[in-house]
Amino acid sequence: MKCLVAVLVCAVLAEGVVKIPLQKHKSMREALREKGIELPYQDPALKYQANEFAGSANMYINNYADTTYYGAISIGTPPQSFQVLFDTGSANLWVDSIYCSTQACNAHTKFDPRQSSTYSAKGQTFYLPYGAGSLYGTFGYDTVNVGGIVIKNQEIGLSTNEPGQNFVVAKFDGILGLSYPYISAGGETPVMDNMISQNLLGANIFAFYLSREGQQGSVLSFGEVDNSLYQGQISWTPVTSETYWQIGVQGFEINGQETGWCSRGCQSIVDTGTSSLTAPSQLLPYIMQAIGAQQSQYGEYMVDCSQINNLPTLSFVISGVAFQLPPSAYIIQNGYQSCSVGITPTYLPSRDGEPLWIFGDVFLREYYSVYDRTNNRVGFASAA
């Protein structure tokens, strides 16, 4: 689609919180399916296997076919505005550029470095493989404005080639990674790390509120938590690997009954760039049996929409607290008689070999999530 949906581009600065409005759109997979293009299933965890070494210029971004939440930033002087996916599962910032003329690039707003007086080229190229295609680009430096926070000399990737169909229907012009610098392609400094080093934040934290049921109001906040967006107390858990926002899971319950599947420990990556909740592949059949779901021709698990209220509540025990997912959270109602289950398999274990879950948007719509770089911890509270 060649027209981007207009979104609110002005950030709200109030009480020390920098808020960036996010808009939810139809996933790329759904948009491609409407065009008769069916993407093969790609394990979301594949993107976590790349970049074992900080000097690498390769980073997998396999599961962006399911992403949905985007917001506005600007790059350059004078500023050029772009819609980007704010992704806690990657570290780099890149946008479409005038150097790219593929169908995917032509469908989006392109950055023109010639129009920016603060741009400087770095001369290093990169290659980002992702599922059904690849992204090629070159690195440079420029001023980046994120919700009114102005970052000078921020490394940015400018796309030079985006083959394939994945990004053609995407609503975003690029991706802004929010994970740790260890996994940054090319050893580039992530946006969050530059905010920290340039002393641009009141506190070295950011937080996501993702709205439910297609409603507007999703917000990314930098520098402070927004007390109006959650209920109760924030429960904190330590990061177990300073690469992605990875945390430990001590238990998994179905209707309050402990399964024992994580009795020896599980790991989960908290990833705003994945729309589903993913479960270790060896456990998925048991979960689907408990839900009573059947696989469709596309490999998705489906249930009768009229039976949603009878389905079990799933719970994760994290640092002694049980975080519940009612069926209304993990069942996706698309207006048909059959509803899809927003749980997909992860075939790869975590780096330490423990079973790996991914807390994507299915989990994050239920819980306000806070990412604390000073204390290397993640906080969850019930979303308002």
Order of alpha helices (4+ residues) and beta strands (2+ residues): beta-beta-alpha-beta-beta-beta-alpha-beta-beta-beta-beta-alpha-beta-beta-beta-beta-beta-beta-beta-beta-alpha-beta-beta-beta-beta-alpha-beta-beta-beta-beta-alpha-beta-beta
